[in-house]
């Protein structure tokens, strides 16, 4: 076990999701406010490349692109070491707040879109092996945090289906309904038809939650018309066969590193709670993180 693994730079906190806190290339632990415990992150985009550029993204030096070729053997060694330390070592006692000292999940997230990796399916199998080895298979959630953009690909669909067999769960980004085929928040060409098709592909293969980030832009929260468009598109997706498990509704927790950062601010708590109630009228549970 490396010394850097035993002594992170700072104790873990919900406001600090740095990927390099252990000096590892692919594996990083975080305290997740949405998960309520330690999430073992798997970063498939150490090159800081993503095919979207969300204006609230906290990844420094974000660039457009896809995941690089991964050293899968190193990734598996790092994951095995992290899990062994969390289970058998002093990492929890030394670095995790008392109320969060539980392993909640392994999450494919990181500094870009994980499904952009051509080795995505192989990574799924690596995680499955380590869950089996440690006796955690079926006890931990195996989470994919994704913008859903690659779910038209058969290989990605097959990998997501495999996740479903490993107690998997998809967190599918749906921040705003696109306007004229474009999303200002995600800075990408995006159509309603794509969102509906990709969401259905996810929910047919693995339990899927929508993840939605709400905030004020230039001091203004989304208008009633924007919220109505968001709700209407989700309702259409459900009518066409998508079956999301619910919505993870959250506000800003960490500062954006994007050019728009000075324009962003937290949405009022009352407004967020009212939005959660509106979403629930669709028959979906909402987990709210302010």
C-alpha positions in Angstrom: 0.0 0.0 0.0 1.5 3.4 -1.0 2.1 6.0 1.7 0.1 8.5 -0.3 -3.0 6.3 0.0 -2.7 6.3 3.8 -2.3 10.0 4.1 -4.4 12.2 1.8 -3.7 15.8 1.6 -6.8 16.8 3.6 -9.6 14.9 5.3 -12.5 14.2 2.9 -15.4 16.6 2.7 -18.4 17.1 0.5 -16.9 20.3 -0.9 -13.7 18.6 -2.1 -14.0 16.1 -4.9 -10.4 16.3 -6.2 -9.5 13.3 -8.4 -5.8 13.3 -7.4 -6.2 13.4 -3.6 -4.4 10.0 -3.3 -1.9 10.4 -6.1 -3.7 7.7 -8.0 -4.3 8.0 -11.7 -7.8 6.5 -11.9 -9.2 6.0 -8.4 -10.3 8.6 -5.9 -12.5 8.6 -2.8 -15.1 11.3 -2.0 -17.7 12.0 0.6 -20.9 12.2 -1.5 -23.7 14.3 -0.1 -26.2 12.6 -2.4 -24.9 9.1 -1.5 -24.5 9.8 2.2 -21.2 8.0 2.6 -17.9 7.3 0.9 -18.1 6.9 -2.9 -15.1 5.3 -4.6 -14.7 7.2 -7.8 -13.3 5.7 -11.0 -12.0 8.5 -13.3 -11.9 7.3 -16.9 -11.1 10.8 -18.2 -7.8 11.8 -16.5 -7.1 13.9 -19.6 -10.0 16.3 -18.4 -11.8 15.7 -21.7 -15.6 15.6 -22.1 -17.9 15.8 -25.0 -20.1 18.3 -23.1 -19.1 21.5 -21.2 -21.6 22.1 -18.4 -21.2 25.7 -17.2 -21.3 24.5 -13.5 -18.5 21.9 -14.1 -15.8 22.0 -11.4 -13.2 20.1 -13.5 -10.1 22.4 -14.0 -8.7 22.9 -17.5 -11.7 21.1 -19.1 -11.3 20.4 -22.8 -13.6 18.9 -25.5 -12.9 15.3 -26.3 -13.2 11.7 -25.3 -11.5 9.4 -22.7 -7.9 8.4 -23.5 -6.6 4.8 -23.7 -6.6 3.4 -20.2 -4.1 1.3 -18.4 -6.6 -1.2 -17.2 -4.1 -3.2 -15.1 -3.2 -0.1 -13.2 -6.8 0.8 -12.8 -7.6 -2.6 -11.3 -4.6 -2.4 -8.9 -5.7 1.0 -7.7 -9.3 -0.1 -7.2 -8.2 -3.2 -5.3 -5.9 -1.2 -3.0 -8.6 1.4 -2.3 -11.2 -1.1 -1.4 -8.8 -3.1 0.8 -7.8 0.1 2.7 -11.5 1.1 3.2 -12.4 -2.4 4.4 -9.3 -3.3 6.5 -7.3 -0.2 7.0 -7.6 3.0 9.0 -8.6 5.3 6.1 -12.2 5.7 7.3 -11.2 6.6 10.9 -8.3 8.9 9.8 -10.0 10.8 6.9 -13.8 10.5 6.9 -16.3 12.4 9.0 -17.9 10.1 11.6 -21.4 10.4 10.0 -20.1 9.2 6.6 -18.0 6.2 7.6 -19.6 3.7 5.3 -18.8 2.6 1.7 -21.8 3.6 -0.3 -20.8 2.9 -3.9 -18.3 2.6 -6.7 -19.0 5.4 -9.2 -17.8 5.8 -12.7 -17.6 9.5 -12.9 -14.4 11.6 -12.9 -13.3 14.4 -15.2 -15.4 13.7 -18.3 -18.0 11.4 -19.8 -17.1 7.9 -18.8 -19.0 6.2 -21.6 -16.8 7.9 -24.2 -14.1 5.4 -23.3 -13.8 2.6 -25.8 -12.8 0.4 -22.8 -16.0 1.2 -20.9 -17.2 -2.4 -21.0 -13.9 -3.7 -19.8 -14.0 -1.3 -16.9 -17.4 -2.7 -15.9 -15.9 -6.2 -15.7 -13.0 -4.9 -13.6 -15.4 -3.4 -11.1 -17.4 -6.6 -11.1 -14.4 -8.7 -10.3 -13.3 -6.5 -7.4 -16.8 -6.4 -6.0 -16.8 -10.2 -6.1 -13.3 -10.5 -4.6 -14.1 -8.3 -1.6 -17.5 -9.8 -1.0 -19.2 -6.5 -1.7 -21.1 -7.6 -4.8 -24.8 -6.9 -4.1 -24.0 -4.9 -1.0 -22.6 -1.8 -2.8 -24.3 0.3 -5.5 -22.3 0.4 -8.7 -23.1 3.9 -10.2 -22.6 5.3 -13.6 -22.8 9.1 -13.7 -23.4 10.0 -17.3 -24.7 12.6 -19.7 -26.4 9.8 -21.6 -25.0 11.0 -24.9 -23.5 7.7 -25.9 -26.4 5.5 -25.1 -27.3 5.1 -28.8 -24.2 2.8 -29.1 -24.9 -1.0 -28.8 -21.6 -1.5 -26.9 -22.6 1.1 -24.3 -26.1 -0.3 -24.0 -24.6 -3.8 -23.4 -22.3 -2.5 -20.7 -25.1 -0.7 -19.0 -27.1 -3.9 -19.0 -24.2 -5.7 -17.4 -24.1 -3.0 -14.7 -27.8 -3.9 -14.0 -26.6 -7.4 -13.2 -24.0 -6.0 -10.7 -26.4 -4.0 -8.6 -25.9 -1.1 -10.9 -27.6 2.3 -11.1 -27.4 5.0 -13.8 -27.5 8.7 -12.9 -28.6 10.3 -16.1 -27.9 14.0 -16.5 -31.0 16.0 -17.4 -30.5 19.6 -16.4 -32.7 21.6 -18.8 -35.0 20.9 -21.8 -33.1 22.0 -24.9 -34.2 25.1 -26.7 -34.0 25.1 -30.5 -31.8 22.0 -30.4 -29.2 23.5 -27.9 -28.6 23.4 -24.2 -27.2 26.6 -22.8 -26.4 24.9 -19.5 -24.6 21.9 -21.1 -23.1 23.9 -24.0 -24.0 21.2 -26.5 -26.3 20.5 -29.4 -29.1 18.5 -27.9 -32.6 17.5 -29.0 -35.6 16.4 -27.1 -35.7 13.3 -29.3 -32.2 12.3 -28.2 -32.9 12.8 -24.5 -36.0 10.6 -24.7 -34.3 7.9 -26.8 -31.3 7.7 -24.6 -33.2 7.8 -21.3 -35.4 5.0 -22.5 -32.3 3.0 -23.5 -30.9 3.5 -20.0 -34.0 2.6 -18.0 -34.7 -0.5 -20.1 -31.3 -1.9 -19.0 -30.5 -0.6 -15.5 -32.3 1.2 -12.7 -31.9 4.9 -13.7 -32.2 8.2 -11.8 -32.3 11.5 -13.4 -29.7 14.0 -12.0 -30.6 17.6 -12.3 -28.5 20.6 -11.2 -30.5 23.8 -10.6 -29.0 27.2 -9.9 -29.5 30.9 -10.7 -27.8 32.4 -13.7 -27.1 36.1 -13.6 -29.3 36.1 -10.4 -32.3 34.5 -12.1 -33.5 31.0 -11.5 -35.1 29.1 -14.5 -38.4 30.7 -15.5 -41.8 29.0 -15.2 -41.7 28.3 -18.9 -38.3 26.6 -18.7 -39.4 24.5 -15.8 -42.6 23.6 -17.7 -40.6 22.6 -20.7 -38.4 20.4 -18.5 -41.4 18.7 -16.9 -43.2 18.3 -20.3 -40.2 16.6 -21.9 -39.8 14.2 -19.0 -43.5 13.4 -19.1 -43.2 12.7 -22.9 -40.3 10.4 -22.3 -42.2 8.5 -19.7 -45.2 8.2 -22.0 -43.0 6.8 -24.6 -41.6 4.0 -22.4 -38.9 5.5 -20.2 -39.2 4.4 -16.6 -36.9 6.5 -14.4 -36.7 5.5 -10.7 -36.8 9.2 -9.6 -34.9 12.5 -9.7 -31.7 13.5 -7.9 -32.3 17.3 -7.6 -29.4 19.2 -6.4 -27.9 22.7 -6.2 -24.4 24.1 -6.4 -22.0 22.7 -3.8 -18.6 23.4 -5.4 -17.4 26.3 -7.4 -17.4 26.0 -11.2 -14.1 26.4 -13.0 -15.8 27.4 -16.3 -15.9 31.0 -17.7 -19.5 31.3 -16.5 -18.6 30.8 -12.9 -19.1 34.4 -11.8 -22.6 34.3 -13.2 -23.7 31.3 -11.1 -25.3 31.3 -7.7 -27.3 29.0 -5.5 -31.1 28.8 -6.1 -33.2 29.7 -3.0 -34.1 26.7 -0.8 -37.8 27.5 -1.0 -37.7 27.5 -4.8 -35.9 24.2 -4.8 -38.4 22.6 -2.5 -41.3 23.9 -4.7 -39.6 22.4 -7.8 -39.2 19.1 -6.0 -43.0 19.1 -5.3 -43.8 19.8 -8.9 -41.6 16.9 -10.1 -43.4 14.6 -7.7 -46.7 15.3 -9.4 -45.3 13.2 -12.3 -45.3 10.2 -9.8 -41.5 10.3 -9.4 -39.7 10.4 -6.0 -37.3 13.2 -5.6 -34.1 13.2 -3.5 -33.2 16.8 -2.8 -29.7 18.0 -2.0 -29.4 21.7 -1.4 
